Amino acid sequence: MPTEKSLPIYNTLENIRMRKDQLRAEIEHDNEQIENLWNELFHKPEKSTRGDHVASIISTSITAIDTFLLVRKLMKNYGGLIPFFGNKDKKKKSR
């Protein structure tokens, strides 16, 4: 047999008003928490210094070089399997 949650019983209008105020306070508290979390998530970064800017450029450059080397290695090993990127001369030599 499924059990049902017992709903609160309100006998007076005052009980309903108290529950309404309690729910409103909970909603406002939750809204404030959501607003704080949202602001933490999407805050404007502080102005970066020249050193931060240089470090960002170096990091981006290293990532670009690493990506280039990875693609080059993959093309060397698996280039013949991918029709768009494969070298046509390799296909002729293998026949």
N, C-alpha and C positions, 0 to 999 in steps of 0.2 A: 504494500500500500504506500503510495507516495504521501509524504508529509508536506503540509503547507506551512509556510512561515506565518506566524501569528502577526497580524497587523495590529498596530496600536489602536486602542479604542479611545476616542475622544468623547467625553461626556458633556463638555461645556465649550462654549465659544472661546473662553479664555484659554483652554488647553490647545485649541486649534491655533490661536494667535501666538501662543508661546512656541509651538512647533514651527510655525511659519517664520518667526523671528530667528529661531535656532537654525533653520535651513538657510535663511538669508545670510546669517553670519558665516556659516560653513562655506557657502558659495563665494562670498566676498573674500574669505581667507584663501580658498583655492584659486580664485582669480588673481590675487596678489602673488601667490607662489608661481603661477604660470607666467605672469608678467615679469617677475624677477628672473626666472629661468630663460625666458625669451630674450630679455635684455642682455643676459650673460652670453647667450649663444650668438647674438648678432650685435656685438659692440664694435664701434669704430676702433681700428688699431691706432696706437699712439704713433706720432710722427717718428719715422725711422731716422736714425743717424746715418752719416756717410758710411760708417763701418758696416751697419746693417745692410745698406744698399749694395755695397761691394760683396758682402757675404752672399746675398741673394743672387747676384749675377754669377758668382763662382759656382754656387749650388746648381743653378739652372744650366750653366754650361756643362758641368760634369754630368748632369742627367741627360742632356742632349747627346754628348759624346758617348755615354754608356748605351743609350738607345740606338745610336748609329752603329756601334760595334756589334750589338746584339742582332740587329737586323742583318748586318753584313754576314755574321756567322750563320744565321739561319738560312740566308739565301745561298751561302756556299754549300751547306749540308743538305738543304731540302728544296732548293730552287727548282730542280727538275720536276718535282711533284706538283708544283703550283703552276698552272698554265699561264697565268698573267705575268709572273715574275721570272719564270724559267728562262735560261739562256738558250736560244734557238740553235746555236752552234753545238752545244753539248748533245742535243737530241740527234743531230745529223751524224756526229761522230760515233754515237753509241750504236747506230744501225749498221 
